[in-house]
Amino acid sequence: MPAAVKLAESLPEDLVVLFIESQRSPGAAAEAMAYNNKWMASNTIWTTERPFDVGVRGLPKCALLSREGKVLLVGRPHTIKSRIEEAIAKEKAAAKKAPADLPSSLKQAWSDFRKERYAKAISQAAKVRERGGDDAEAADKTLEHFSKDLESQITRLDWMVSNGYYLEAQERLDSFAKNLKGVEKVEPKVTALASKLAAPELKSELAAAKAFSKIEKKIKLEGFDKPLVKQLEWFIAKKGDTKAAARARHLIELAAVADVK
């Protein structure tokens, strides 16, 4: 496991690493172990839910998925490190390019979308569709792809706001919103989320989220210890009615599982 975590830390920041506990440990025990071993500081997500069978016997084993969820590579991470890095580099390069079968009239729109110039990309693709002709059907499919991608991002942002991940949502919204001006179906949803974050009643929640993030960062870097648990307890006493406090209570529960002295 330490070798796998070290590999994860060496990977690009925009790549999400999903670790799956597959030896039937209870979820809390697996999560507590990850925190206590300082395995939570990198861009990782931990779960006990296995999305699919990798098809490799023994541990550790891994699968590399594309942005669209296609399985690109499976094997043992410590024996195929160079292949993983090569596949990631290839996938990142391919993600910036339009599909090979895309008409040339739509390639600039695709490129702009990948660079998060959403409004410009949608406008370009819409013009191709309006002109009709041989590329109209491809333009329609491209616009459908753009729409699904944006809806997925909005769903994620909505989840962040609903579950108290206000700082993460705010950071993403700031860059997301400015590239959606004029996109009728999407801009209102993003504006609504931004308004929700800016609402006066969320002021105390945002302040609590900022305070909690500092404690959480220390725990991710240092693991659990008694002084940090005390900080969590103090935070809950001060901010007990916030969503950040609920996350703090969860960390205290994990510290108890980890048997912090």
Buried (B, 14 or more C-beta within 10 A) or exposed (E): EEEBBEBBEEBEEEEEBBBBBEEEEEEBBBBBBBBBEBBBBBEBEBEBEEEEEBEEEEEBBBBBBEEEEEEBBBBBBEEBBEBBBEBBEEBEEEEEEBEEEBBEBBBBBBBBBBEBBBBBBBBBBBEBBEEEEEBBEBBBBBBEBBBEBBEEBBEBBBEBBEEBBBBBBBEBBEEBBEBBEEBEEBBEBBBEBBEBBEEEEBEEBBBBBEBBBEBBEBBBEBBBBEEBBEBBEEBBEEBEEBBBBBBBBEBBEBBEBBEBE
